Amino acid sequence: MSDDVVLHDAERLRERAKQAREVAHKSKDSGTKQLLIALAENFERMAELATNEAHAASSQTVGVSVS
């Protein structure tokens, strides 16, 4: 998967986290609010993993040695 695609996925995940927080803040039910905040945190974690994956992939150098 290309770095651009992975980073785009990270952006989408962060947007989902933002949306979940917005809905959580509007919710009157404390259980629903807690679940949505937990969901937002999970989206953020996945976005962070995707970002780290893209950075790791772009910093790797592939070396081939011929014996």
Backbone bond lengths (Angstrom), bond angles and torsions (degrees), N, CA, C in turn:
res aa  C-N    CA-C-N  psi(-1)  N-CA   C-N-CA  omega(-1)  CA-C   N-CA-C  phi
1 M - - - 1.442 - - 1.525 107.60 -
2 S 1.317 117.34 135.73 1.457 119.69 -177.79 1.526 111.22 -73.82
3 D 1.323 115.19 156.70 1.463 120.98 -179.68 1.525 111.05 -58.84
4 D 1.334 116.48 -39.88 1.468 120.31 -178.90 1.519 111.58 -61.23
5 V 1.320 116.49 -41.06 1.462 120.80 179.92 1.523 110.56 -66.37
6 V 1.326 116.58 -44.19 1.457 120.81 -179.40 1.527 110.07 -63.58
7 L 1.338 116.82 -44.74 1.464 119.97 179.33 1.523 111.14 -65.88
8 H 1.332 116.70 -35.73 1.472 119.93 175.93 1.527 109.58 -63.38
9 D 1.325 116.70 -41.59 1.461 120.38 176.96 1.525 110.53 -61.21
10 A 1.326 117.02 -40.47 1.469 120.96 178.61 1.527 110.04 -61.81
11 E 1.317 117.17 -41.52 1.466 120.91 178.16 1.533 110.52 -62.62
12 R 1.324 116.36 -42.54 1.470 120.16 179.09 1.527 110.73 -63.91
13 L 1.328 116.62 -40.50 1.465 120.43 178.95 1.524 110.91 -64.51
14 R 1.322 116.90 -39.78 1.473 119.86 177.63 1.527 110.96 -66.14
15 E 1.307 116.36 -35.90 1.473 119.90 176.99 1.529 109.97 -65.78
16 R 1.323 116.97 -40.17 1.470 121.01 176.91 1.526 110.48 -62.38
17 A 1.330 116.55 -40.46 1.468 120.85 178.08 1.526 109.97 -61.12
18 K 1.313 115.67 -44.21 1.470 120.49 178.76 1.530 110.79 -60.59
19 Q 1.324 116.34 -44.45 1.467 120.70 179.51 1.525 111.10 -62.86
20 A 1.329 116.87 -42.40 1.465 120.47 179.65 1.522 110.63 -62.69
21 R 1.333 116.85 -40.23 1.473 120.05 177.76 1.524 111.62 -64.98
22 E 1.326 116.21 -40.54 1.467 120.22 179.26 1.521 110.81 -61.00
23 V 1.321 116.19 -44.64 1.466 120.00 179.24 1.531 109.87 -67.03
24 A 1.329 116.76 -39.42 1.467 120.80 179.50 1.523 111.07 -60.36
25 H 1.317 116.84 -42.65 1.460 120.02 -178.91 1.523 112.28 -66.27
26 K 1.319 116.85 -25.74 1.464 121.05 178.93 1.526 112.35 -85.85
27 S 1.329 116.87 -18.54 1.460 121.02 -175.89 1.524 111.47 -72.03
28 K 1.303 115.30 137.89 1.465 121.29 178.12 1.531 111.18 -92.09
29 D 1.329 116.50 -18.14 1.458 121.54 -178.90 1.527 109.59 -87.38
30 S 1.325 116.72 121.05 1.465 120.02 -175.46 1.532 112.63 -65.41
31 G 1.326 117.53 -34.66 1.464 120.47 178.06 1.520 111.51 -64.81
32 T 1.319 115.62 -44.90 1.463 120.83 178.33 1.524 109.81 -63.53
33 K 1.325 115.96 -42.31 1.458 121.24 179.63 1.532 110.49 -59.14
34 Q 1.324 116.77 -45.67 1.466 121.00 -179.76 1.526 111.49 -63.50
35 L 1.330 116.03 -42.00 1.468 119.57 179.06 1.524 111.87 -63.91
36 L 1.321 116.67 -41.24 1.455 120.34 -179.74 1.526 112.09 -68.32
37 I 1.320 116.96 -36.87 1.457 120.22 177.09 1.529 110.01 -67.04
38 A 1.336 116.76 -40.51 1.466 120.66 176.45 1.534 110.13 -63.05
39 L 1.317 116.90 -40.07 1.462 121.51 177.83 1.530 109.82 -62.12
40 A 1.320 116.57 -44.02 1.464 121.05 178.68 1.524 110.53 -60.53
41 E 1.313 117.00 -42.70 1.465 120.71 178.96 1.526 111.14 -63.25
42 N 1.325 116.60 -38.31 1.471 120.33 177.76 1.528 110.92 -66.39
43 F 1.325 117.14 -40.98 1.463 120.18 175.87 1.531 110.13 -59.99
44 E 1.326 116.72 -41.97 1.469 120.52 178.95 1.526 111.30 -63.00
45 R 1.337 116.63 -41.55 1.468 120.25 178.39 1.520 110.99 -62.88
46 M 1.333 116.27 -43.44 1.464 119.76 178.97 1.528 110.77 -64.19
47 A 1.321 117.15 -38.84 1.458 120.96 178.14 1.526 110.35 -63.87
48 E 1.315 116.59 -41.27 1.460 120.94 178.53 1.533 110.67 -63.30
49 L 1.323 116.58 -42.90 1.467 120.47 177.48 1.531 111.18 -62.25
50 A 1.330 116.12 -42.12 1.465 120.29 179.37 1.524 110.23 -64.14
51 T 1.326 116.87 -41.01 1.462 120.86 179.10 1.522 110.30 -64.67
52 N 1.328 116.39 -45.56 1.469 120.25 178.90 1.522 110.98 -61.92
53 E 1.332 116.78 -39.07 1.463 121.10 178.83 1.522 110.81 -62.70
54 A 1.323 116.31 -43.04 1.463 120.24 -179.44 1.521 110.63 -66.15
55 H 1.321 116.79 -40.77 1.464 119.96 -179.93 1.525 110.96 -68.67
56 A 1.321 116.66 -39.64 1.466 120.26 179.14 1.526 110.59 -64.83
57 A 1.325 115.91 -42.16 1.464 119.93 -179.18 1.523 111.20 -65.70
58 S 1.325 117.03 -37.29 1.463 119.24 -178.15 1.524 112.16 -76.12
59 S 1.339 117.40 -22.01 1.458 119.03 -178.69 1.534 112.73 -93.28
60 Q 1.322 116.92 -8.59 1.459 119.75 179.01 1.515 109.81 -76.60
61 T 1.305 114.08 138.65 1.467 118.74 175.10 1.509 107.40 -112.24
62 V 1.279 114.70 130.09 1.460 118.92 179.80 1.517 107.55 -93.60
63 G 1.306 114.96 120.18 1.457 120.24 179.26 1.515 109.90 -116.92
64 V 1.275 115.92 136.28 1.456 120.76 178.85 1.511 107.44 -119.67
65 S 1.302 115.20 125.51 1.464 117.79 176.78 1.520 108.84 -111.46
66 V 1.281 115.10 137.79 1.457 120.71 179.49 1.512 107.33 -107.11
67 S 1.335 116.22 126.03 1.470 120.39 -179.00 1.490 111.23 -96.93
